[in-house]
Amino acid sequence: MLAWVYLLGAICLEVVGTVSLKFSNGFTDWRFAVLSLSLYGVSFWVLSLTLRTIPVSTAYAVWSGLGTAAVAVIGMMFFKEPMSVLKAVFLLMIIGGVVGLNAISGKH
């Protein structure tokens, strides 16, 4: 169970790192650039802790899938990025894939 908590933490760090990357303005604002790189580094380290227990295929798919979906939702909510029906469908497909991987990860 602790590995899943670590994985959730790694996802949150990656998401905040990506938002910081947006604020770095193409790495021209060194504060956000350093913050972004630091958060990515810690996120990878925490992700590596999950790999002691969770298979790499599942952990990486969950990490990247939920991170991608979270950043897309944040982009729409806070940065006024456009939302379309297709975008919503594809985000739901990512989340569905993550749920499916979790459902079968203990069975194979």
MOVEN-V187174 format. One record per residue. SS is DSSP state (a for helix, b for strand, c for the rest). PHI is phi in whole degrees, -180 to 180 (none if undefined). OMEGA is omega in whole degrees, 0 to 359 (* if undefined). Layout:
# MOVEN-V187174
ss->[SS/SS]
phi->[PHI/PHI]
omega->[OMEGA/OMEGA]
This chain:
# MOVEN-V187174
ss->[c/a/a/a/a/a/a/a/a/a/a/a/a/a/a/a/a/a/a/a/a/a/a/c/c/c/c/c/c/a/a/a/a/a/a/a/a/a/a/a/a/a/a/a/a/a/a/a/a/a/c/c/c/c/c/a/a/a/a/a/a/a/a/a/a/a/a/a/a/a/a/a/a/a/a/a/a/a/c/c/c/c/c/c/a/a/a/a/a/a/a/a/a/a/a/a/a/a/a/a/a/a/a/a/a/c/c/c]
phi->[none/-62/-62/-70/-66/-60/-63/-62/-63/-62/-64/-61/-62/-66/-65/-65/-62/-69/-64/-63/-62/-60/-74/-72/55/69/64/-87/-99/-62/-64/-74/-63/-65/-60/-61/-63/-64/-65/-61/-61/-66/-61/-63/-63/-66/-59/-63/-66/-69/-73/-68/-121/-90/-58/-59/-63/-74/-61/-69/-64/-67/-59/-74/-67/-70/-63/-62/-64/-64/-65/-64/-66/-61/-59/-71/-77/-107/-111/55/-72/-67/-116/-129/-61/-63/-62/-64/-62/-69/-64/-65/-66/-61/-64/-62/-64/-64/-62/-62/-62/-64/-66/-99/-63/-86/-98/-125]
omega->[181/179/179/175/176/180/177/177/178/178/180/178/180/180/179/176/179/176/176/177/176/181/179/177/179/182/176/173/188/181/180/176/179/178/181/180/179/180/176/179/179/178/178/179/179/176/180/177/180/184/173/186/185/177/184/181/179/183/183/179/178/181/183/182/180/175/178/180/181/179/178/179/177/178/180/185/189/181/175/175/185/176/176/179/180/178/179/179/181/175/177/177/177/181/177/177/178/179/179/178/178/182/183/186/180/186/184/*]
